[in-house]
């Protein structure tokens, strides 16, 4: 699984991924959901990247959110926000690095959470 900077996709042939994850082999009775390979995954760790991602989140009508925590009481280190597509699947996934840029995402995410026309 490759992670590209905001604004870049796997279709941008000149862009190298910012991270590459090799899936572990699954053995035994393990249940998991595999993300389709055509899903855009964007790592967001600065204001410039956030400026390109925020409009996509602001216009979404279906979102899924997950968090990864760094230390108790310090807030999440990473927010994973996925945008749903018209079929109810995932259109894109954004990994927001809240540890590196604390406070950058909060105002927009609060506006998003207050919307009545979005399903989270």
C-alpha positions as CSV (number, residue, x, y, z in Angstrom):
1,X,0.0,0.0,0.0
2,X,1.5,3.3,-1.0
3,X,0.9,6.7,0.6
4,X,1.1,9.8,-1.6
5,X,1.4,13.5,-0.6
6,X,-1.8,15.5,-0.7
7,X,-2.7,16.4,-4.3
8,X,-0.8,13.5,-5.8
9,X,-2.2,10.1,-6.7
10,X,-0.7,6.8,-7.9
11,X,-1.6,8.0,-11.4
12,X,1.1,10.7,-11.1
13,X,3.9,8.6,-12.5
14,X,6.6,11.0,-11.3
15,X,5.5,11.0,-7.6
16,X,7.2,8.7,-5.2
17,X,5.1,7.6,-2.3
18,X,5.9,9.1,1.1
19,X,5.5,5.7,2.7
20,X,5.0,2.2,1.5
21,X,3.4,-0.6,3.6
22,X,3.8,-4.2,2.9
23,X,0.8,-6.2,4.1
24,X,1.5,-9.1,6.4
25,X,0.5,-12.6,5.4
26,X,-2.8,-13.7,7.0
27,X,-2.9,-17.0,8.7
28,X,-5.6,-18.9,10.7
29,X,-9.1,-17.6,11.3
30,X,-8.4,-13.9,11.0
31,X,-11.1,-11.5,9.9
32,X,-10.1,-8.3,8.2
33,X,-11.4,-5.9,5.6
34,X,-9.1,-5.2,2.7
35,X,-9.0,-1.8,1.2
36,X,-9.3,-1.9,-2.6
37,X,-6.1,-1.0,-4.4
38,X,-7.7,1.9,-6.4
39,X,-8.5,3.9,-3.2
40,X,-6.6,7.2,-3.0
41,X,-4.7,7.4,0.4
42,X,-3.3,10.9,1.2
43,X,-1.0,11.7,4.1
44,X,-1.7,15.2,5.4
45,X,1.0,16.7,7.7
46,X,1.1,20.4,6.9
47,X,-1.1,23.4,6.1
48,X,-0.4,23.3,2.4
49,X,-1.6,19.7,2.1
50,X,-4.6,20.4,4.4
51,X,-5.6,23.3,2.1
52,X,-6.0,20.8,-0.8
53,X,-7.8,18.2,1.3
54,X,-10.2,20.3,3.3
55,X,-12.6,21.2,0.4
56,X,-13.0,17.5,-0.4
57,X,-14.0,16.8,3.2
58,X,-16.3,19.9,3.4
59,X,-18.2,18.7,0.3
60,X,-18.6,15.1,1.4
61,X,-21.9,13.6,2.4
62,X,-20.6,10.3,3.9
63,X,-17.5,10.0,6.1
64,X,-15.9,7.4,8.3
65,X,-13.5,8.4,11.0
66,X,-10.9,6.5,13.1
67,X,-8.2,7.6,15.4
68,X,-4.8,6.4,16.5
69,X,-3.6,7.6,19.9
70,X,-0.1,8.6,21.0
71,X,-0.4,9.1,24.7
72,X,-3.3,9.2,27.2
73,X,-4.8,12.7,27.5
74,X,-2.7,14.1,24.7
75,X,-5.3,13.7,21.9
76,X,-5.0,11.5,18.8
77,X,-1.8,11.3,16.9
78,X,-3.5,10.4,13.7
79,X,-7.0,10.9,12.4
80,X,-8.1,8.6,9.5
81,X,-11.0,10.2,7.5
82,X,-12.5,8.3,4.6
83,X,-14.9,9.8,2.1
84,X,-17.7,7.6,1.0
85,X,-18.6,7.2,-2.7
86,X,-22.1,7.0,-4.3
87,X,-22.1,3.1,-3.9
88,X,-21.4,3.4,-0.1
89,X,-17.8,2.4,-0.6
90,X,-14.7,4.3,0.0
91,X,-13.6,7.0,-2.5
92,X,-10.6,8.4,-0.7
93,X,-8.8,8.1,2.7
94,X,-7.0,11.0,4.4
95,X,-4.5,10.4,7.2
96,X,-4.3,13.6,9.2
97,X,-1.1,13.9,11.3
98,X,-2.4,15.6,14.4
99,X,0.7,14.9,16.3
100,X,2.9,17.0,13.9
101,X,0.5,19.8,13.5
102,X,-1.8,20.0,16.6
103,X,-4.8,22.3,16.1
104,X,-4.6,22.6,12.4
105,X,-7.5,20.4,11.6
106,X,-9.8,21.1,14.6
107,X,-11.8,24.1,13.3
108,X,-12.7,22.4,10.0
109,X,-13.5,19.1,11.6
110,X,-15.7,20.7,14.2
111,X,-17.6,22.5,11.3
112,X,-17.9,19.1,9.6
113,X,-19.2,17.4,12.8
114,X,-21.9,20.0,13.2
115,X,-23.3,19.6,9.7
116,X,-26.7,18.0,9.5
117,X,-26.3,16.9,5.9
118,X,-23.4,14.6,6.4
119,X,-23.4,11.0,7.7
120,X,-20.4,10.2,9.9
